[in-house]
Amino acid sequence: MGVFSSRIPCRPNFLLPHHNLSCYTDEMSENLSPHLLTLIRLTSTDLPPDVETALQVASKNEIPGTPAHAALRTILHNVDLARRNGTPLCQDTGTPTFYVAYPEDYSPHALRDEIRQAIAAATRQALLRPNAVHPVSGENTGNNLGGEFFPPIHFTEAQDDTLTIDLILKGGGCENVGTQYSLPDTTLQAARDLDGVRRVVLDAVWQAQGRGCAPGVLGVAIGGDRASGYQAAKQALLRQLNAPHPDPQIAELENEWLSQANQLGIGPMGFGGNTTLLGIKIAVLHRLPASYFVSIAYMCWAYRRRRLSLRRGLALFT
Amino acid sequence: MDHNLTFPLKDEDVLALHLGDEVLLSGYLLTARDAAHKWLLETFIENSHPPSPEDQNIRNTIAPFLDHGAIYHCGPIISGEIAPNGSINHIKFISAGPTTSIREEIYTDRLIKHFHVSAIIGKGGMGANTLATCQQVPAVYLHAIGGAGTLIAQTVQRVQAVYKPEFGIPEAIWIIEVKAFPAIVTMDAHGRSLHTRVAEQSREALEKYLPLK
C-alpha cells in the first residue's frame, strides 16, 4: 500500500468551505467507506467550481431588478449557504448515479456493497433525501436502496492502479424533461443529418422551458440505440463545463447550438432572460443503418458531480 | 415592486400582486405533493369514501391554515425522526426547495376553491385551469427558486405538525412556519402567466432558428 512520509488522518466529517480537498489514508478498499461518505457529502453540499463560475457569469449577464437576476442571486446565495452549512443545496438529491473505474485488484461486487452502505449512511445523515419509491406499492424504502437498479452503478476496469468514482446527483425535475428523438422527425423537419440534430436539440430546450431548473446543461448523444444513447448522454455530463469535445468539429457544434439555445430567451427558471443553458456536451455513438436517435439528458443548474480518485492510499476529491 | 406577505392573506393583498413582483413570505405554509393532493381531493371533495374520524380531525386542523393560506409543493430533507408517539420536537428542515407544480394541475383548481387557498408555491408554473381559478378566487402562483433547498430551509422557523407520514417523508403534509421566504409572482389574479408569455416569446425565437424548409 502507499508509503507516505507524512500521513494526515482522513476526517470524513469535515465541513470545509473550499474545493479539491485531499486527504491521506493508510488503507485502500478495506477502508473505503469514509471516502465514499465524503464523496456523497461534497456532491450534495458543495457545487463544483466550474458550475459556480458559470452561474456567476450568467448573473452578470442579466439586468438587475429582473426576475432572472433575482433567481440567479438566490441561486448563488444558496450555493454559498449550502457549502458553509454542509447541507444539501437542493432537497431533491435525485438518482445518485455512480461511474466506477476500478483497478484489476478490486472486486466490483465488494465496491457495490460499499457504495450501497455509504448511500444508506448518507441518507441517515440527511445528506440525501430518501428517494427510492416502489412503483407498484408506492412504498418509499427510506434508505435510497431499491433493487439492483437503485442506485445505478456503472463499472469499467481502470487502465492503471487508480480507483476513480464519479458521482452525479440528478433530481427528478430535470430528469423528467430529458427526451429522445428518432430521426427523421417530420414535424420538426429534422432529417438524418447534423442540422436535423440541431433542430431536435433546440426543440428539447424549448419544450423544457424552465422546468428542468434552468440554466441547465445538456448531455446530447448522437446515434447509439435507445439505451446506449441515454446512457452516453448522461455520461457526457461528467465532462467539465470548460472542456470542449476533443473533436474540433463536434466542439464547434457544442458552441453553436449553445449560442442558439441562449437566444431563445427562456432564461433562469424560465423567467425570461439571457442564460437558458450553461453548456452542451455531445457524445457521438455509432448507430444502426436503420436508426438515428438523438438522446438528451437535461441537468439542472444544481449540477452536482464530484470525483473521488484513490491511488496508493491517497484520496483526492475534485 | 417587492412585497412582504404574511399568511393568512387578505384578498386585496392578493389582487395587489403582479407578474414579476418579488415577495418575501412569512407565516404558515402547508406542504403537499402528489399523494397529499390525491388524498385531500378524494377524501374531502369527491367524497369517494367517507372520511374516518381521524381524517376528519386532520381536516379540522389543517383547514384554518389553508383558508387564505398557502400550499407549498415541496418534499423536504429533514433531520431527526418522527417519534413513535408522533412527536416531531426534534425535527428540522435541512433542505426544502420547491418541486415541479404541474403534476398537481388536475387537483389544484378544486382544492383552491374548496379551502379558499390564496397562494400556491412551487416551481415551473401551472396550467390554464389553475390560472382561471386564481382569477376567480382570487389567488396567485408564487414561484420559488428551484434548487435553493438550503436557503429556503433556513427561512423555516418551526415545524408545527406532520400529517399522513405514511406517505413517506417527501410526500407527507408538513405544516411549517416561515419567515422571509423569497419567491416571484409568475401567475397573478388578473389572468396573466409569465410562463405562457415566455413560452410564446421563445417560440417566436425558436422559429427563427428552425425555418421551415
Interface residues (C-beta under 8 A of the other chain):
Chain A: T66 P67 A70 A71 T74 I75 H77 N78 L81 A82 N85 T87 P88 L89 C90 Q91 D92 T93 A126 L128 R129 P130 N131 V133 G138 E139 N140 G142 G171 G172 G173 N176 L188 Q189 R199 L202 D203 W206 Q209 G210 R211 C213 Q260 Q263 L264 G265 I266 G267 M269 G270 F271 G272 C300 W301 A302
Chain B: G20 E22 A35 C74 G75 P76 I77 I78 S79 I94 S95 A96 G97 T99 T100 I102 K123 G124 G125 H143 I145 G146 G147 A148 G149 T150 L151 I152 A153 Q154 G168 I169 P170 E171 P182 I184 T186 L194 H195 R197 V198 A199 Q201 S202 R203 A205 L206 K208 Y209 L210 L212 K213
